[in-house]
Amino acid sequence: MRSTPVLLSALLSLALGAQTPPSTPPPPEAPKTEPPAKPSPEPAPAPMPKPQETPTPAAPETKPMEAAKPAEAPAPAEAAKPVETVKAPESAGKAILLFYRESRFVGGALRPSIYVDGVEVAYLSSGSYLKVAVAPGDHGIYADKKDDQLMFPVEAGKTYYFRVGIRAGLFKGHGKVEPVSEEAGAKEFEAWKPKLTYTEKILKPEMVVKD
């Protein structure tokens, strides 16, 4: 029968096909993907400032309480000491010699020295006056030149006026002292209104009486 060889060949083909596994197509290649871009690093956060630590105050040392001391008796008040002050010479029991000079242009630059008992007391400028305290008795008085000295008796508690003028000289004028009565001297002193001699012109402040 013709169908038998055909059938055999078909069976043979099937047997061969069973022995050789069918070729499988290669798996499709996976699409290449680029690695994702790395995200840019975020800036680090700024460090938080640390709170300033305040030093804890040290606890005060506690000392044991001392026994209260008995109050001391107040010291007796000392007697107040008198304040030492520089005083003008005491005029009590003494006489006052008042030398005064009129303010004038002629001879105004001259300053005659007033001497009492040979002691230079002060310079007397134009328009000034000077008071000298002396003990009762006789006293030698002159200006500039001892040759012009006059002896003048005085009593305690009284004021004696002496007008001081300028006497012309050969090369230079000099002072002169002229005693004046109390009444006439008081009037001239009031009318001329002389000023007290400046301190720097006083050479013997212990003898001068200041108003």
Residue, then its C-alpha position, 0 to 999 in steps of 0.5 A: m500500500r502506498s499509504t504505508p511509506v508516507l505514514l512512515s516518513a511522517l512518523l520519522s519526521l515527528a520522531l526527529g522533531a521530538q529529539t531536536p528541541p525547537s529553536t527559540p528566538p533570542p530574547p529581546e534586548a532590554p532597552k538601555t536606560e541612563p542612570p538617573a542624575k544625582p540630585s544636587p546636594e542641599p546646603a547644610p543647614a547653618p548651625m544654630p547658635k548655642p544659648q549663652e550660658t549664664p554663670t550660676p551665681a555662687a551661693p554666698e558663704t554663710k558664716p556662723m552668727e557672732a554673738a552680739k557685742p555689747a555696745e561701747a559707751p560713747a567716748p566723752a566729747e572733747a572740748a572744742k579747740p579754738v580755731e587759730t586765726v591770724k588777727a590784727p594786732e590788738s589795739a586795746g591799750k594802744a594808740i593808733l597812728l594813722f598815716y594818709r596821703e592825698s591822691r595827686f599826679v605830681g609825685g604820684a610815682l613815689r612811694p615813701s617808706i613809713y618808719v616807726d621807731g626805726v622800723e620800716v613798716a610799709y610803703l605808702s602810695s599816692g591816695s592810700y593810708l596806713k594804721v599802725a598800733v603802738a604802745p603809749g609813750d614817745h615814738g620816733i616817726y619819719a618817712d624815708k630820711k631819719d634826719d626828718q624824724l620827730m618824737f611824738p608822745v601818744e596815749a592809749g586808746k587815741t588815734y593820731y593823724f599824720r599827713v604824708g607829702i612829697r618833699a622836693g630833693l636835689f635828685k629825687g623827692h622823698g616823703k615827709v610826715e606832718p602831724v595834724s590835729e584830730e579834727a583837721g585830720a578826720k576832715e581831710f581823711e573823709a574828703w580825700k577818701p584814701k584806700l588801705t595800703y596793699t598787702e604786698k606793700i606792708l613789710k611789718p604786718e604784725m604792726v598794721v591794723k586792718d579795717 
